[in-house]
């Protein structure tokens, strides 16, 4: 979880946009969270948590014009801080977008499977006997 918000069900990941179509998991701290949140609320976005990570979902929703990757890139231009995040959307169900800045993010590949983690121990394969 990001820097803001207590540990609770409403602050738990993944976070989504207003229409429950874009989902984000984020590790890090959004330094300009409050300013982004206030701007997005003025633009009509409805936040359901107090977590700084939720701003990613709403920024991506704001910029989505049919291309999830383009929307993620525009959203990341506005964020100040550190992040490792994964983005999924039912608008483009065959895409998983991951990005990082000053936070660890590991991609694990296995035949027919993909894993993202912020710590290697989450995806280390233990050989079976």
C-alpha positions as a LaTeX table, in Angstrom:
\begin{tabular}{lrrr}
\hline
Residue & $x$ (\AA) & $y$ (\AA) & $z$ (\AA) \\
\hline
Unk1 & 0.00 & 0.00 & 0.00 \\
Unk2 & 1.11 & 3.56 & $-0.60$ \\
Unk3 & 1.84 & 6.18 & 2.03 \\
Unk4 & $-1.71$ & 7.40 & 2.75 \\
Unk5 & $-4.64$ & 5.61 & 4.33 \\
Unk6 & $-5.04$ & 3.17 & 7.18 \\
Unk7 & $-5.00$ & $-0.60$ & 6.73 \\
Unk8 & $-8.63$ & $-1.46$ & 5.96 \\
Unk9 & $-10.78$ & $-3.27$ & 3.41 \\
Unk10 & $-11.61$ & $-0.04$ & 1.54 \\
Unk11 & $-7.90$ & 0.81 & 1.24 \\
Unk12 & $-6.92$ & $-2.69$ & 0.07 \\
Unk13 & $-5.59$ & $-3.29$ & $-3.43$ \\
Unk14 & $-6.46$ & $-3.48$ & $-6.25$ \\
Unk15 & $-7.83$ & 0.04 & $-6.65$ \\
Unk16 & $-10.20$ & 0.84 & $-9.49$ \\
Unk17 & $-11.50$ & 3.78 & $-11.46$ \\
Unk18 & $-15.05$ & 5.16 & $-11.16$ \\
Unk19 & $-16.49$ & 2.57 & $-13.58$ \\
Unk20 & $-14.65$ & $-0.49$ & $-12.20$ \\
Unk21 & $-12.91$ & $-1.01$ & $-15.55$ \\
Unk22 & $-9.30$ & $-0.16$ & $-14.70$ \\
Unk23 & $-7.49$ & $-1.86$ & $-11.81$ \\
Unk24 & $-4.16$ & $-0.91$ & $-10.25$ \\
Unk25 & $-1.84$ & $-2.45$ & $-7.70$ \\
Unk26 & 0.88 & $-0.06$ & $-6.52$ \\
Unk27 & 3.84 & $-0.15$ & $-4.19$ \\
Unk28 & 5.51 & 3.15 & $-3.37$ \\
Unk29 & 4.62 & 6.70 & $-2.40$ \\
Unk30 & 2.81 & 9.29 & $-4.52$ \\
Unk31 & 4.29 & 12.56 & $-3.23$ \\
Unk32 & 1.74 & 14.78 & $-5.03$ \\
Unk33 & $-1.20$ & 12.55 & $-4.06$ \\
Unk34 & $-3.26$ & 15.26 & $-2.35$ \\
Unk35 & $-3.04$ & 17.74 & $-5.23$ \\
Unk36 & $-3.86$ & 15.03 & $-7.81$ \\
Unk37 & $-6.76$ & 13.74 & $-5.72$ \\
Unk38 & $-8.27$ & 17.22 & $-5.28$ \\
Unk39 & $-7.95$ & 17.95 & $-9.01$ \\
Unk40 & $-9.55$ & 14.63 & $-9.97$ \\
Unk41 & $-12.43$ & 15.12 & $-7.50$ \\
Unk42 & $-13.10$ & 18.57 & $-9.00$ \\
Unk43 & $-13.22$ & 16.87 & $-12.42$ \\
Unk44 & $-15.93$ & 14.50 & $-11.11$ \\
Unk45 & $-13.96$ & 11.42 & $-10.05$ \\
Unk46 & $-15.28$ & 9.52 & $-7.03$ \\
Unk47 & $-12.66$ & 8.04 & $-4.72$ \\
Unk48 & $-13.55$ & 5.00 & $-2.63$ \\
Unk49 & $-10.40$ & 4.88 & $-0.47$ \\
Unk50 & $-7.93$ & 7.15 & 1.29 \\
Unk51 & $-4.97$ & 5.40 & $-0.32$ \\
Unk52 & $-2.59$ & 7.37 & $-2.54$ \\
Unk53 & $-2.47$ & 4.42 & $-4.95$ \\
Unk54 & $-6.04$ & 5.06 & $-6.09$ \\
Unk55 & $-4.97$ & 8.21 & $-7.97$ \\
Unk56 & $-3.32$ & 5.97 & $-10.58$ \\
Unk57 & $-6.63$ & 4.32 & $-11.50$ \\
Unk58 & $-8.43$ & 7.66 & $-11.84$ \\
Unk59 & $-5.62$ & 9.30 & $-13.81$ \\
Unk60 & $-5.56$ & 6.34 & $-16.22$ \\
Unk61 & $-9.36$ & 6.55 & $-16.54$ \\
Unk62 & $-9.05$ & 10.28 & $-17.29$ \\
Unk63 & $-6.58$ & 9.69 & $-20.12$ \\
Unk64 & $-8.04$ & 6.46 & $-21.56$ \\
Unk65 & $-9.05$ & 7.02 & $-25.19$ \\
Unk66 & $-8.95$ & 3.41 & $-26.41$ \\
Unk67 & $-5.25$ & 2.73 & $-25.67$ \\
Unk68 & $-4.45$ & 1.56 & $-22.13$ \\
Unk69 & $-0.68$ & 1.90 & $-22.51$ \\
Unk70 & $-0.97$ & 5.49 & $-23.76$ \\
Unk71 & $-3.25$ & 6.33 & $-20.81$ \\
Unk72 & $-0.82$ & 4.78 & $-18.31$ \\
Unk73 & 2.09 & 6.74 & $-19.78$ \\
Unk74 & 0.15 & 10.04 & $-19.56$ \\
Unk75 & $-0.87$ & 9.28 & $-15.98$ \\
Unk76 & 2.72 & 8.50 & $-14.96$ \\
Unk77 & 3.82 & 11.88 & $-16.33$ \\
Unk78 & 1.71 & 13.56 & $-13.63$ \\
Unk79 & 2.83 & 11.44 & $-10.67$ \\
Unk80 & 5.74 & 12.48 & $-8.47$ \\
Unk81 & 7.33 & 9.91 & $-6.17$ \\
Unk82 & 8.23 & 6.26 & $-6.33$ \\
Unk83 & 6.19 & 3.48 & $-7.80$ \\
Unk84 & 6.03 & $-0.09$ & $-8.93$ \\
Unk85 & 2.64 & $-0.84$ & $-10.38$ \\
Unk86 & 0.59 & $-3.27$ & $-12.39$ \\
Unk87 & $-2.44$ & $-2.20$ & $-14.42$ \\
Unk88 & $-5.25$ & $-4.39$ & $-15.78$ \\
Unk89 & $-8.44$ & $-3.38$ & $-17.53$ \\
Unk90 & $-11.49$ & $-5.15$ & $-18.88$ \\
Unk91 & $-11.35$ & $-2.55$ & $-21.70$ \\
Unk92 & $-8.22$ & $-4.33$ & $-23.01$ \\
Unk93 & $-8.39$ & $-7.73$ & $-21.27$ \\
Unk94 & $-5.32$ & $-9.24$ & $-22.94$ \\
Unk95 & $-2.93$ & $-6.59$ & $-21.58$ \\
Unk96 & $-1.00$ & $-6.36$ & $-18.35$ \\
Unk97 & 1.00 & $-3.17$ & $-18.00$ \\
Unk98 & 3.78 & $-2.84$ & $-15.43$ \\
Unk99 & 5.93 & 0.19 & $-14.67$ \\
Unk100 & 8.44 & 1.23 & $-12.05$ \\
Unk101 & 10.35 & 4.28 & $-10.87$ \\
Unk102 & 12.66 & 4.07 & $-7.84$ \\
Unk103 & 10.82 & 1.01 & $-6.52$ \\
Unk104 & 11.65 & $-2.65$ & $-7.17$ \\
Unk105 & 9.57 & $-4.62$ & $-9.66$ \\
Unk106 & 10.39 & $-8.15$ & $-10.76$ \\
Unk107 & 8.88 & $-10.00$ & $-13.71$ \\
Unk108 & 8.81 & $-13.78$ & $-13.53$ \\
Unk109 & 8.20 & $-15.88$ & $-16.61$ \\
Unk110 & 7.12 & $-19.51$ & $-16.70$ \\
Unk111 & 5.61 & $-21.49$ & $-19.54$ \\
Unk112 & 2.20 & $-19.90$ & $-20.04$ \\
Unk113 & 2.47 & $-17.80$ & $-16.86$ \\
Unk114 & 3.66 & $-14.33$ & $-15.88$ \\
Unk115 & 4.34 & $-13.04$ & $-12.37$ \\
Unk116 & 4.96 & $-9.53$ & $-11.04$ \\
Unk117 & 6.32 & $-8.87$ & $-7.56$ \\
Unk118 & 8.12 & $-6.20$ & $-5.59$ \\
Unk119 & 10.31 & $-8.79$ & $-3.86$ \\
Unk120 & 12.13 & $-11.76$ & $-5.47$ \\
Unk121 & 11.07 & $-14.11$ & $-2.66$ \\
Unk122 & 7.47 & $-13.86$ & $-3.91$ \\
Unk123 & 8.31 & $-15.55$ & $-7.21$ \\
Unk124 & 11.35 & $-17.75$ & $-6.56$ \\
Unk125 & 10.65 & $-21.22$ & $-7.82$ \\
Unk126 & 11.29 & $-24.00$ & $-5.32$ \\
Unk127 & 12.22 & $-27.23$ & $-7.09$ \\
Unk128 & 9.99 & $-30.19$ & $-6.37$ \\
Unk129 & 11.49 & $-33.61$ & $-5.61$ \\
\hline
\end{tabular}
